[in-house]
Amino acid sequence: MLERTARYAVEVCWFDDRERPRPWMAAVPSLHLTGPAGGPRVVRGVIAGTRL
């Protein structure tokens, strides 16, 4: 994820809505989302903000 994020010419932020945060989320700018299946998602937490 670090290499992929570095290749983008714009600032990026990854989103994930799995129950548990993925390991790579601590290494790249990312947001952990929550919400009902098929419903709106809300930010559960900011995992990393190194480039935001």
Buried (B, 14 or more C-beta within 10 A) or exposed (E): EEEEBEEEEEEBBBEBEEEEBBEBBEBBBBBBBEEEEEEEEEEBEEBBEEEE
